[in-house]
Amino acid sequence: MSILNVEHLTHGFGDRAIFNDVSFRLLKGEHIGLVGANGEGKSTFFNIVTNKLMPDEGKIEWAKNVRIGYLDQHTVLTKGMSIRDVLKSAFSWLFQQEVRMNEICDALGDASPEEMDHMMEELGTIQDTLTMHDFYVIDAKVEEVARALGLLDIGLERDVTDLSGGQRTKVLLGKLLLEKPDILLLDEPTNYLDEEHIAWLKRYLQDYENAFILISHDIPFLNEVINLVYHMENQELNRYVGNYDHFQEVYAVKKAQLEAAYRRQQQEISELKDFVARNKARVSTRNMAMSRQKKLDKMDVIELAAEKPKPEFHFKPGRTPGKYIFETKDLVIGYQEPLSKPLTLSMERGQKIALVGANGIGKTTLLKSILGLIPSLKGSCELGENLQIGYFEQEVKGDNKTTCIDEIWAEFPSYTQYEVRSALAKCGLTTKHIESQVRVLSGGEQAKVRLCKLVNKETNILLLDEPTNHLDVDAKEALKQALTEYKGSVLLICHEPEFYQDVVSQVWDCSKWTTKIL
């Protein structure tokens, strides 16, 4: 049974086309991975099928009474709402039914026998609906999902605007799972999630009976949960049966076949043009030349898509720092409440360290405390000598209206326009992206602009907070290689072992220091 029909979808931003005549059908129970490089339009596709964005052309048709659940990268939570409020809002439609049920009960006393029959029938339907959707055990269900996602430890009365990126993702995910929609649309759900909860989500999706479409650049995760791939590239959407690894094998064969056919056709075109040029003037061979010209005119010419620029990151090494990068003595990090036990830590020149552990236990807070961006509650942190620090922040808030070119120019005013464009192109951004405002770019493209700033300044210590979030496969691979080759020191927060294992020499488990109950 078809849940969603998309026919002849065409859309673009300005002169930048995203889709061209895309059609597909989503069937009940399909588990789809929507894949493609940063900026190919995956999040835009979700916005179009959820009616947040009107396409330039095409028809989007959902089956009747389909309930859609959408986990958006950029959802804003309302200040003053607690975690419990957000989770319970999953059942808002049931609470509305309860209100209607109470209205009917209040009106029964004044109803005529005929009206009463209608009311009793509606009342029965509502009561069946409430019972079927576990309305009378909502609190227990909220607590069950909150426990699975580690939200009970944070406290269900906590204001949602005080949460870290990972905690916020968990709250939105929890709300979505409680809604039990007919179709889940998940936009990079593993971003900001720690390993334990990624494993929980993986099990949940493997057992999920309904359909879902998942955008993710986490390949091991994709391989475990999907059975279909929709690949978005060059304004097209192509369907492949199987997991991500199988898609890559089939895609590589398809690409090689197309390239071979292109070479053969180019050879044939060259020979036909050469024959026509040599023989069209001669009376005896003019007809043969005309015949070949007709063949040329009718030929369906194969076009190869332009190769996407592959990002290259090369961090510029700075001067040699002192022996120690930083030393802490009885450092207690936190805001109003302490997040850690007293920490006495040190990092030496040349070390590469990963910080791991669950969300909300203070990894980002530790980085910011070391940098002096937030004050510590107790103890001290002393930075070493001759440090040239490069800091990649997990989230940059705000609606950035500057273009990518201006963004880099502001950081490096001595660069020529050619140097600015060249720096952005090396990070995998095309000319159209480079001239766009930062705010209209996808999460992955924005991350590439921020990485561009980092690779073009001299550093001897990199502090990176979840740098792989939103990055596509090629960009992750390029970043991994760059960090492996980097001669300076690295302190990295990351939830992807397959990324950091080959980069770092030490792993610090922050859950051993936290004051949080895990």
LINWOBEL-V680481 format. One record per helix or strand of 3 or more residues. SS is the DSSP state (~ for helix, > for strand). FROM is the first residue (numbers start at 1). LEN is the number of residues. If there is no record, write none. Layout:
ss = (SS,SS)
from = (FROM,FROM)
len = (LEN,LEN)
This chain:
ss = (>,>,>,~,>,>,~,~,~,~,~,>,~,>,~,>,>,~,~,>,>,>,~,>,>,~,~,~,~,~,>,~,>,~,>,~)
from = (2,16,31,42,57,68,83,113,135,160,165,183,195,211,219,228,236,244,286,324,346,352,363,378,389,404,417,431,438,443,461,473,489,497,506,510)
len = (12,12,5,8,6,4,28,20,14,3,15,5,12,5,7,6,6,36,13,9,3,5,9,6,4,8,10,4,3,13,5,13,5,4,4,3)
